[in-house]
């Protein structure tokens, strides 16, 4: 099965991902990963989890 994964990120705790999440849901993502973490961060747990599940033929939408 070719799943579609979505990834939403904002860099500050006072920001929200609502607009990104709405767009990813409209795109038909099967699973959406979300995090609030600085762009300077070297570790992004939600992104790492998503990438670990990604298989050939699947799609990532950001």
C-alpha positions as CSV (number, residue, x, y, z in Angstrom):
1,X,0.0,0.0,0.0
2,X,1.4,3.4,-1.0
3,X,0.7,5.6,2.0
4,X,1.0,9.4,2.1
5,X,2.7,10.8,5.2
6,X,2.4,14.5,6.2
7,X,4.9,16.5,8.2
8,X,4.1,19.8,9.9
9,X,6.5,21.9,11.9
10,X,6.7,25.3,13.5
11,X,9.8,26.7,15.2
12,X,8.3,28.5,18.2
13,X,6.0,27.2,20.9
14,X,3.7,30.2,20.5
15,X,3.1,29.3,16.8
16,X,0.6,26.7,15.6
17,X,0.4,24.2,12.8
18,X,-3.3,24.5,12.2
19,X,-3.0,25.8,8.6
20,X,-0.4,23.1,7.7
21,X,-2.5,20.4,9.3
22,X,-5.6,21.5,7.4
23,X,-3.6,21.4,4.1
24,X,-2.2,18.0,4.8
25,X,-5.6,16.6,5.7
26,X,-7.1,18.0,2.5
27,X,-4.2,16.4,0.6
28,X,-5.4,13.0,1.9
29,X,-2.5,12.1,4.2
30,X,-2.9,8.7,5.9
31,X,-0.7,9.8,8.8
32,X,0.5,13.2,9.9
33,X,3.5,14.0,12.1
34,X,3.7,17.3,13.9
35,X,6.3,19.0,16.0
36,X,7.1,22.4,17.5
37,X,10.9,22.6,17.4
38,X,13.4,25.1,16.2
39,X,14.9,24.9,12.8
40,X,18.3,25.0,14.4
41,X,17.5,21.8,16.3
42,X,19.7,18.9,15.3
43,X,17.2,16.3,16.5
44,X,13.6,16.1,15.3
45,X,11.9,13.1,16.8
46,X,8.6,13.3,14.8
47,X,10.5,13.6,11.5
48,X,12.8,10.7,12.5
49,X,9.8,8.6,13.4
50,X,8.1,9.4,10.1
51,X,11.3,8.6,8.1
52,X,11.7,5.3,9.9
53,X,8.2,4.2,8.7
54,X,8.7,5.4,5.1
55,X,8.9,2.6,2.5
56,X,9.6,2.7,-1.2
57,X,6.8,4.1,-3.2
58,X,5.3,6.1,-0.3
59,X,5.0,9.9,-0.4
60,X,5.9,12.6,2.1
61,X,4.0,15.9,1.9
62,X,5.4,19.0,3.8
